[in-house]
Amino acid sequence: MVSTLEHPAPETATTVNEPLLTVEKHIIAHQTTIESWFRSEWRKTPAPFYASVDLRNSGYKIAPVDTNLFPAGFNNLNPDFEAICIQSLQLAVERMGRKIDRILLIPENHTRNLFYLENIGVIQSLITKAGFEVMLGSLIPELTEPLTISLTSGSTITLHPVIRNGNTLSINGFIPDMILLNNDLSGGRPPVLESLQQPIVPDLSLGWSTRLKSVHFRHYKEVAQEFSEQIGIDSWFIDPLFRNCGEIDFMKKESNQCLENNVNTLLVAIQKKYEEYGIHQKPYVVVKADAGTYGMGVMIAHSGVELLDLNRKERTRMSTTKEGQKVTKVIIQEGVYTNETWGADKTVAESVVYMIDKNVVGGFYRVHPNKGNNDNLNSPGMQFEPQSFEDCCVSPDKDQSPDTKLNRRYTYGVIARLANLAAAREFVTPHS
């Protein structure tokens, strides 16, 4: 975790504050109702083991735009809340209802991405401090002996090739009671992980070889509507509209007519909401691969015709995602402006909130000096600013303005937990 001192909150454009402040006032005023509702929902549907949620704050709307169930970036969290991470890890493991003392952590197949590996080092450290034995097992095919990697923080991690005997995975006599994945399975479900007697979390079905963002946001829409009924707001204030097509091929121009039609339909729906609430901004949509992460396979569109006029380079960029996986499905999502800025240079920013089990354990701001407020910030050149999430977002001050750092963090924590609940429902509902 990154050592932090004082972390200022990003500024929000005052010209578009009022609608959002109204929503935040509702959320803060209904804290007791909200926390009771969450307790009830978590009893029905236990939370994922861990997750991170990207949030966009437009000043009139705050909504999740992505939910990752194999989160990296734990090295960006405020170390002041390490104890909460440790306690949440203990509770998440205990909730599995079986004796677990040894954990095998399986990361992505990266050996040169030191930023990602710092994240793995932090996760390993947290698990150790939570009172478990932990080793790192790698799925890299050519890895035949332990590989020790020096990190920029001065520490090291050691990757070990995993060994499968029957339906048990091990590392040189270390037989884990549980396998924790920090590998999102974009390249598919490795046969070595199939049909093991040891529990695997997150479940293999939640990897990007199976999971779809459109399915997640269908669940989120239901969660947002249920939640909004509890506090009396229009769910649109916390829910990005979206549409999706069937099979597509970006390299065949004629196959993108469905995209054009759905983009235009969604833009009309967004414009109607803007007119309803007196919002004077230009609607836009984000077209992105329906499965995958790392900000790949993403483009911005202000009209459907833009999808038909892509040049070959743009088509090629959109046609594949992580590990060269071909994009055959996309989600067309309402673009949510981010009107938060960071620092004297007014760099655009968006919040990323981290959870272990049902608990918010911290977060950071993703900032990008070369992007605008309607761009994808999860792209090369992005920077991270750790944030101190006071009380980990569960205790607002009802006597203060909703625009204070403490109360805004509470709102962020609520929205992130709604996305986490939607992800929990994915696990108990077949993917389609």
C-alpha positions as CSV (number, residue, x, y, z in Angstrom):
1,M,0.0,0.0,0.0
2,V,1.1,3.5,-0.8
3,S,2.1,5.6,2.2
4,T,-0.1,8.7,2.3
5,L,-0.3,11.9,4.3
6,E,-3.1,14.4,3.6
7,H,-5.2,13.7,0.4
8,P,-7.3,16.6,-0.9
9,A,-10.6,15.7,-2.5
10,P,-11.0,16.6,-6.2
11,E,-13.0,19.7,-7.0
12,T,-16.4,19.3,-8.6
13,A,-17.7,21.8,-11.2
14,T,-20.1,24.0,-9.2
15,T,-22.2,24.8,-12.3
16,V,-23.6,21.3,-12.3
17,N,-23.8,20.5,-8.6
18,E,-27.4,21.0,-7.7
19,P,-29.1,17.8,-9.1
20,L,-26.4,15.6,-7.6
21,L,-26.4,17.3,-4.3
22,T,-30.1,16.6,-4.1
23,V,-29.4,12.9,-4.7
24,E,-26.6,12.9,-2.1
25,K,-28.8,14.6,0.4
26,H,-31.3,11.8,-0.1
27,I,-28.6,9.2,0.4
28,I,-27.2,10.8,3.5
29,A,-30.6,11.5,5.1
30,H,-31.6,7.9,4.6
31,Q,-28.5,6.3,6.0
32,T,-30.3,4.1,8.5
33,T,-32.7,2.8,5.9
34,I,-29.9,2.2,3.4
35,E,-27.7,0.3,5.9
36,S,-30.7,-1.9,7.0
37,W,-31.5,-2.6,3.3
38,F,-27.9,-3.6,2.6
39,R,-27.9,-6.0,5.6
40,S,-31.0,-7.6,4.4
41,E,-29.7,-8.0,0.8
42,W,-26.4,-9.4,1.9
43,R,-28.2,-12.1,3.9
44,K,-30.0,-13.1,0.7
45,T,-27.0,-12.9,-1.6
46,P,-23.5,-13.0,-0.1
47,A,-21.0,-10.5,-1.6
48,P,-18.1,-11.5,-3.9
49,F,-14.8,-12.2,-2.3
50,Y,-13.4,-8.8,-3.5
51,A,-14.2,-6.2,-6.1
52,S,-13.4,-2.8,-7.4
53,V,-15.8,-0.3,-9.0
54,D,-15.1,2.6,-11.3
55,L,-17.4,5.5,-10.6
56,R,-18.1,8.6,-12.6
57,N,-19.4,11.8,-11.0
58,S,-20.9,14.2,-13.5
59,G,-22.3,16.7,-11.0
60,Y,-25.9,15.7,-11.8
61,K,-25.3,11.9,-11.9
62,I,-23.0,9.5,-10.1
63,A,-22.9,5.9,-11.5
64,P,-20.7,2.9,-11.8
65,V,-19.3,2.3,-15.2
66,D,-17.3,-0.9,-14.6
67,T,-17.1,-3.6,-11.9
68,N,-14.0,-5.8,-11.7
69,L,-14.2,-9.0,-9.7
70,F,-10.4,-9.7,-9.9
71,P,-9.2,-6.3,-8.8
72,A,-5.6,-5.1,-9.2
73,G,-4.3,-1.9,-7.6
74,F,-4.3,-2.8,-3.9
75,N,-1.0,-1.1,-3.8
76,N,-2.7,2.2,-4.3
77,L,-4.9,2.0,-1.2
78,N,-4.3,4.1,1.9
79,P,-2.2,2.0,4.4
80,D,-4.1,3.7,7.3
81,F,-6.9,1.3,6.5
82,E,-4.8,-1.9,6.3
83,A,-6.4,-3.2,9.5
84,I,-9.9,-3.0,7.9
85,C,-8.5,-4.9,4.8
86,I,-7.2,-7.6,7.1
87,Q,-10.4,-7.9,9.1
88,S,-12.5,-8.0,6.0
89,L,-10.2,-10.7,4.6
90,Q,-10.7,-12.8,7.7
91,L,-14.5,-12.4,7.6
92,A,-14.6,-13.2,3.9
93,V,-12.6,-16.5,4.4
94,E,-14.6,-17.4,7.5
95,R,-17.9,-16.9,5.7
96,M,-16.9,-19.8,3.3
97,G,-17.8,-22.1,6.2
98,R,-14.9,-24.5,6.0
99,K,-11.4,-24.8,7.6
100,I,-9.0,-22.7,5.7
101,D,-5.4,-22.1,6.8
102,R,-3.5,-22.2,3.6
103,I,-4.3,-20.0,0.5
104,L,-2.8,-20.2,-3.0
105,L,-2.9,-16.9,-4.8
106,I,-2.8,-17.1,-8.6
107,P,-2.0,-13.8,-10.4
108,E,-2.1,-12.8,-14.0
109,N,0.7,-14.2,-16.2
110,H,2.7,-11.0,-16.0
111,T,6.4,-10.9,-15.1
112,R,7.3,-7.4,-16.3
113,N,4.4,-5.3,-15.2
114,L,5.9,-4.3,-11.9
115,F,2.9,-2.1,-11.1
116,Y,0.6,-5.1,-11.2
117,L,3.1,-7.2,-9.3
118,E,3.3,-4.6,-6.5
119,N,-0.5,-5.2,-6.2
120,I,0.1,-8.9,-5.8
121,G,2.8,-8.3,-3.2
122,V,0.3,-6.2,-1.2
123,I,-2.5,-8.8,-1.4
124,Q,0.0,-11.5,-0.3
125,S,1.0,-9.3,2.6
126,L,-2.6,-8.7,3.7
127,I,-3.4,-12.4,3.6
128,T,-0.3,-13.2,5.7
129,K,-1.2,-10.5,8.2
130,A,-4.7,-11.9,8.4
131,G,-3.2,-15.1,9.8
132,F,-3.0,-17.4,6.8
133,E,-0.2,-19.1,5.0
134,V,0.0,-18.0,1.4
135,M,2.1,-18.8,-1.7
136,L,1.9,-17.5,-5.2
137,G,1.1,-20.0,-7.9
138,S,1.6,-19.1,-11.6
139,L,-0.2,-20.4,-14.7
140,I,2.7,-19.3,-17.0
141,P,3.2,-22.4,-19.2
142,E,7.0,-22.0,-19.5
143,L,7.6,-21.5,-15.8
144,T,9.2,-24.7,-14.5
145,E,10.9,-23.5,-11.4
146,P,10.4,-20.7,-8.8
147,L,10.9,-17.2,-10.1
148,T,11.7,-14.4,-7.7
149,I,11.0,-10.8,-8.8
150,S,12.3,-7.7,-7.2
151,L,9.7,-4.9,-6.9
152,T,10.2,-1.2,-7.0
153,S,9.1,-0.9,-3.4
154,G,12.1,-2.9,-2.4
155,S,10.3,-6.2,-1.5
156,T,10.2,-9.4,-3.6
157,I,7.6,-11.9,-4.6
158,T,8.2,-15.5,-5.8
159,L,6.1,-17.2,-8.4
160,H,5.9,-21.0,-8.3
161,P,4.7,-23.4,-11.0
162,V,1.5,-25.1,-9.8
163,I,1.3,-28.9,-9.7
164,R,-2.0,-30.8,-10.2
165,N,-2.4,-34.3,-8.7
166,G,-5.8,-35.7,-9.4
167,N,-8.2,-33.0,-8.3
168,T,-5.8,-31.2,-6.0
169,L,-3.5,-28.3,-6.8
170,S,-0.3,-27.8,-4.8
171,I,3.2,-26.2,-4.8
172,N,6.0,-28.5,-3.7
173,G,4.2,-29.9,-0.7
174,F,2.1,-26.8,0.0
175,I,-1.4,-28.0,-0.4
176,P,-3.8,-25.0,-0.2
177,D,-7.2,-25.1,1.5
178,M,-8.4,-22.4,-0.9
179,I,-7.4,-20.9,-4.2
180,L,-7.7,-17.1,-4.7
181,L,-7.6,-15.8,-8.2
182,N,-6.3,-12.4,-9.2
183,N,-6.3,-13.6,-12.8
184,D,-9.5,-12.5,-14.7
185,L,-9.3,-15.5,-17.1
186,S,-9.7,-13.3,-20.2
187,G,-7.9,-16.1,-22.2
188,G,-10.3,-18.8,-21.0
189,R,-10.7,-21.2,-18.2
190,P,-7.4,-23.1,-17.7
191,P,-8.0,-26.9,-17.6
192,V,-5.7,-27.1,-14.6
193,L,-8.3,-25.2,-12.5
194,E,-11.3,-27.2,-13.5
195,S,-13.0,-29.7,-11.2
196,L,-10.7,-29.2,-8.2
197,Q,-11.7,-30.3,-4.7
198,Q,-10.3,-27.0,-3.3
199,P,-12.7,-24.0,-3.5
200,I,-11.7,-21.3,-6.0
201,V,-12.7,-17.7,-5.5
202,P,-13.9,-15.8,-7.4
203,D,-15.7,-18.7,-9.1
204,L,-14.4,-19.6,-12.6
205,S,-17.8,-18.6,-14.0
206,L,-17.0,-15.0,-13.1
207,G,-13.9,-14.7,-15.3
208,W,-14.1,-12.7,-18.5
209,S,-14.2,-15.8,-20.6
210,T,-17.8,-16.2,-19.3
211,R,-19.0,-13.0,-17.7
212,L,-20.6,-10.2,-19.7
213,K,-20.8,-6.5,-18.7
214,S,-24.3,-6.4,-20.2
215,V,-25.5,-9.1,-17.8
216,H,-23.9,-7.2,-14.9
217,F,-25.6,-4.0,-15.7
218,R,-29.0,-5.7,-16.1
219,H,-28.6,-6.8,-12.5
220,Y,-27.4,-3.4,-11.6
221,K,-30.4,-1.8,-13.1
222,E,-32.7,-4.0,-10.9
223,V,-30.6,-3.2,-7.8
224,A,-30.7,0.5,-8.6
225,Q,-34.4,0.5,-9.0
226,E,-35.0,-1.4,-5.7
227,F,-32.6,1.0,-3.9
228,S,-34.1,4.1,-5.4
229,E,-37.6,3.1,-4.2
230,Q,-36.1,3.0,-0.7
231,I,-35.1,6.6,-0.7
232,G,-37.4,8.2,-3.3
233,I,-35.2,9.1,-6.2
234,D,-35.2,8.5,-9.9
235,S,-32.9,5.5,-10.4
236,W,-31.4,7.2,-13.5
237,F,-29.3,9.4,-11.2
238,I,-27.3,6.4,-10.2
239,D,-27.7,4.0,-13.2
240,P,-26.1,4.4,-16.7
241,L,-28.5,3.5,-19.5
242,F,-27.2,0.8,-21.9
243,R,-28.0,-1.3,-24.9
244,N,-26.3,-4.2,-26.7
245,C,-26.3,-6.0,-30.0
246,G,-25.8,-9.6,-30.9
247,E,-22.7,-10.9,-32.7
248,I,-20.6,-8.2,-34.4
249,D,-17.5,-8.0,-36.4
250,F,-15.7,-4.6,-36.4
251,M,-13.7,-5.6,-39.5
252,K,-16.9,-5.9,-41.6
253,K,-18.4,-2.5,-42.0
254,E,-21.8,-3.9,-43.0
255,S,-22.2,-5.8,-39.7
256,N,-22.2,-2.6,-37.7
257,Q,-25.6,-1.4,-38.7
258,C,-26.9,-2.8,-35.4
259,L,-24.4,-0.7,-33.5
260,E,-25.5,2.5,-35.3
261,N,-29.1,1.9,-34.6
262,N,-28.6,1.1,-30.9
263,V,-26.3,4.1,-30.5
264,N,-28.9,6.4,-31.9
265,T,-31.7,4.9,-29.8
266,L,-29.6,5.3,-26.7
267,L,-28.6,8.9,-27.4
268,V,-32.3,9.8,-27.8
269,A,-33.1,8.2,-24.4
270,I,-30.3,10.1,-22.8
271,Q,-31.4,13.3,-24.4
272,K,-34.9,12.8,-23.0
273,K,-33.5,12.5,-19.4
274,Y,-31.3,15.6,-20.0
275,E,-34.3,17.6,-21.0
276,E,-36.3,16.2,-18.1
277,Y,-33.8,17.6,-15.6
278,G,-32.6,20.7,-17.5
279,I,-29.1,19.3,-18.2
280,H,-27.3,21.3,-21.0
281,Q,-24.6,18.9,-22.1
282,K,-24.2,16.8,-25.3
283,P,-25.2,13.2,-24.8
284,Y,-22.6,10.6,-25.7
285,V,-22.1,6.8,-25.4
286,V,-19.2,4.5,-24.7
287,V,-18.9,1.4,-26.8
288,K,-16.8,-1.3,-25.2
289,A,-16.1,-4.9,-25.3
290,D,-18.8,-6.8,-23.4
291,A,-16.1,-8.9,-21.7
292,G,-12.7,-7.8,-20.6
293,T,-10.8,-5.1,-18.7
294,Y,-7.6,-3.0,-18.9
295,G,-9.5,-0.3,-20.7
296,M,-9.1,-2.1,-24.0
297,G,-11.7,-2.2,-26.8
298,V,-13.3,1.1,-25.8
299,M,-14.5,4.0,-27.9
300,I,-16.6,7.2,-27.5
301,A,-19.4,8.1,-29.9
302,H,-21.7,11.1,-30.2
303,S,-23.7,9.7,-33.1
304,G,-24.4,6.3,-34.7
305,V,-22.8,7.3,-38.0
306,E,-19.4,7.5,-36.2
307,L,-19.5,3.7,-35.9
308,L,-19.9,3.3,-39.7
309,D,-17.1,5.7,-40.5
310,L,-14.4,4.0,-38.5
311,N,-11.1,3.7,-40.3
312,R,-9.2,0.5,-40.5
313,K,-6.9,1.4,-37.6
314,E,-9.9,2.1,-35.4
315,R,-11.6,-1.1,-36.4
316,T,-8.5,-3.1,-35.7
317,R,-8.2,-1.5,-32.2
318,M,-11.8,-2.3,-31.4
319,S,-11.7,-5.8,-32.7
320,T,-9.5,-7.4,-30.0
321,T,-9.0,-7.0,-26.3
322,K,-6.7,-8.4,-23.6
323,E,-4.6,-11.4,-24.7
324,G,-5.7,-10.9,-28.3
325,Q,-9.3,-12.1,-27.6
326,K,-11.6,-11.2,-30.5
327,V,-14.4,-8.8,-29.7
328,T,-17.7,-10.3,-30.9
329,K,-20.1,-8.6,-28.4
330,V,-20.2,-5.0,-27.1
331,I,-22.1,-3.0,-24.6
332,I,-23.3,0.5,-25.6
333,Q,-23.3,2.4,-22.3
334,E,-24.5,5.9,-21.5
335,G,-21.5,8.2,-21.2
336,V,-21.2,9.8,-17.8
337,Y,-19.2,13.0,-17.8
338,T,-16.7,13.2,-15.0
339,N,-16.7,16.8,-13.6
340,E,-14.3,16.1,-10.9
341,T,-10.8,17.5,-11.3
342,W,-7.5,17.0,-9.5
343,G,-4.9,19.5,-8.5
344,A,-4.0,23.0,-9.7
345,D,-4.0,21.8,-13.3
346,K,-7.6,20.7,-13.1
347,T,-6.8,17.2,-14.3
348,V,-9.9,15.1,-14.9
349,A,-10.5,12.4,-12.3
350,E,-12.7,9.4,-11.5
351,S,-13.1,7.4,-8.3
352,V,-12.2,3.7,-8.0
353,V,-13.7,2.1,-4.8
354,Y,-12.4,-1.2,-3.4
355,M,-14.3,-3.8,-1.4
356,I,-13.5,-7.0,0.3
357,D,-16.6,-9.1,0.9
358,K,-19.3,-6.5,1.7
359,N,-17.0,-3.9,3.2
360,V,-15.6,-0.9,1.5
361,V,-11.8,-0.9,2.3
362,G,-10.6,2.2,0.4
363,G,-10.0,3.5,-3.0
364,F,-8.1,6.0,-5.2
365,Y,-8.6,8.5,-8.0
366,R,-7.7,7.7,-11.5
367,V,-6.5,10.9,-13.2
368,H,-5.3,11.5,-16.7
369,P,-3.6,14.8,-17.7
370,N,-4.2,14.2,-21.5
371,K,-7.9,13.3,-21.4
372,G,-11.2,15.3,-21.3
373,N,-14.2,14.8,-19.0
374,N,-16.0,12.5,-21.5
375,D,-12.9,10.3,-22.3
376,N,-11.9,6.8,-21.1
377,L,-9.4,7.5,-18.3
378,N,-8.4,3.8,-18.1
379,S,-5.7,4.3,-20.8
380,P,-1.9,4.7,-21.1
381,G,-0.8,7.9,-19.3
382,M,-3.2,7.5,-16.3
383,Q,-2.0,8.2,-12.8
384,F,-3.3,7.2,-9.4
385,E,-4.0,9.4,-6.4
386,P,-4.6,7.4,-3.2
387,Q,-7.5,8.5,-1.1
388,S,-8.3,8.2,2.6
389,F,-11.9,6.9,2.9
390,E,-12.8,8.1,6.4
391,D,-14.6,5.4,8.3
392,C,-14.5,3.5,5.0
393,C,-17.6,5.2,3.7
394,V,-20.2,3.9,6.3
395,S,-20.6,6.8,8.6
396,P,-21.7,10.2,7.0
397,D,-22.1,13.4,9.0
398,K,-25.8,14.4,8.5
399,D,-25.1,17.9,10.0
400,Q,-22.6,18.7,7.2
401,S,-23.1,19.5,3.5
402,P,-23.2,16.5,1.2
403,D,-20.3,18.1,-0.7
404,T,-17.9,17.5,2.2
405,K,-15.2,14.8,1.6
406,L,-16.6,12.6,4.3
407,N,-20.1,12.6,2.9
408,R,-19.1,12.3,-0.7
409,R,-17.1,9.2,0.3
410,Y,-20.2,7.8,1.9
411,T,-22.1,8.3,-1.3
412,Y,-19.3,6.7,-3.3
413,G,-19.3,3.7,-0.9
414,V,-23.1,3.3,-1.3
415,I,-23.0,3.3,-5.1
416,A,-20.0,0.9,-5.1
417,R,-21.8,-1.5,-2.8
418,L,-24.8,-1.4,-5.1
419,A,-22.6,-2.5,-8.0
420,N,-21.1,-5.2,-5.7
421,L,-24.6,-6.5,-4.9
422,A,-25.4,-6.7,-8.6
423,A,-22.2,-8.7,-9.1
424,A,-23.3,-11.0,-6.2
425,R,-26.6,-11.6,-8.0
426,E,-24.7,-12.5,-11.2
427,F,-23.2,-15.5,-9.4
428,V,-26.6,-17.0,-8.5
429,T,-28.1,-16.2,-11.9
430,P,-27.1,-18.1,-15.1
431,H,-25.1,-15.9,-17.6
432,S,-26.8,-15.2,-20.9
